[in-house]
Amino acid sequence: MFKKILVANRGEIALRIMRACREMGIESVAIHSAADANALHVKYADESVCVGKASSAESYLRIPNIIAAAEITGAEAIHPGYGFLAENAEFAEICAENDFTWIGPPAEVIRAMGDKATARSMTTEAGVPVVPGTGLVDDVETAAEWANGCGYPVIIKATAGGGGKGMRVAWDEAELRKNYVAARTEAGAAFGNDGVYLEKYLVNPRHVEVQLLGDRHGKVLHFGERDCSVQRRHQKLIEEAPSPAVNDDLRGRMGEAAVRLAAAVGYHSAGTVEFLLDEDGSFYFMEMNTRIQVEHPVTEMVTGVDLMKLMIRVAAGEPIGFDQSDVVVEGHAIECRINAENPERDFMPCPGRILYYHAPGGPGVRVDTHVYSDYQVPPHYDSLLAKIIAHGKDRAEAVARMRRALAECVFEGLPTSTPFHLEVLENPVFLAGAATTRFLEEESSHLQEGLRVRAISEEG
Ligand code: MV4
């Protein structure tokens, strides 16, 4: 096992990784920017190195500085967390070239899955269902021909995109011709790669993703699914496990499909296969995320497995010491992402000082956060302040515990998304377990009205 790991990240995920290290008797090295000198991950770590200025580009994304920090401190392995360099295949390669173990999947798999057209064809090859669609489409006539044959609506996706970036829907041929050109231009400007492909557009799907873990000996297991349908502009706000739309049979089939894909590409480490779950119960591959994700705790709560420790163990070459039949999903867990943003002002980011912080607690409540009283939220990074995770014997208990936990939370001095979550937790569609990816736009007026009433009653 490693003696020392460098954590190439900040915020709650850096702390999460260091907590796993601490439990395993591994020393941790924090890197930080000039703006994060007083950050909790720096205080928690055994050692820390400042790697540059406040902006991400000059610190958390500066590969030479991070490698130098690992060298100076004698770390043996590098954990990238999520975001920043987590899905940067080049960084994974540079780590290995400098004799640091990359705590993540093989660089070739990161690269392959990062190119969405390649990911689609590899998934098809593995016998996993993908939405009817094309490979790269180089001209508008080919695009129109395929779309006219398949029928509308269709979606145009940038191969270098992902997570919703560079996507355009077309409802007829005229719109397709217009959006095809726009999508290519946009993708070229945004990613330096104007490759696009087409898919049949599913109008009202759920976002259901399967958690995977593979070791370096060819074993891959799945840990059930998470439902992440409550999203805004492709930012997840609430995630839960299991999905209210997935029964044991479907879980087995989706899990098996995800494992088949992972095995076909030689995957190891933690990873996630995202599926679109259609209203008729069919599921289709959407993307593979080659990292540990923000929402991994809900899976940990319902399976009782520590994914972060396992991710570190398999990176060190340890085999997974149990089988698929040992993975059992019990109860229900929900995660609410608390962001420093104003849900009444179109979720505008609002960094500033947290004058006073009080954490919720009690049965079935977990809080993953890096904030503390008098912490200044820097404006340079994402606005995630905390993840509140509620676990219960069933969905109703998890919901009740989440409401209680959210009501216990205090983030004095900043607007946060907490009141928005309380609204969702009273919404009949959400409570029925019927939220799809269109939930937020469809329920927006109800949710906004609820927020206004809530604000008024808090003033009075
Ligand atoms: C789709 C789709 C419908 N049909 N693909 C959004 C993120 C990116 N990973 C792919 N996305 C979608 N792809 C087909 N063929 C709908 C979405 C989508 C979506 C997916 C998951 C969660 C929220 C979403 C919001 C809008 C669109």
Residues whose N, C-alpha, C, O or C-beta is under 5 A from the ligand:
A	BS01	MV4	V131 I155 G162 G163 G164 E199 K200 Y201 L202 H207 C228 Q231 E287 T437
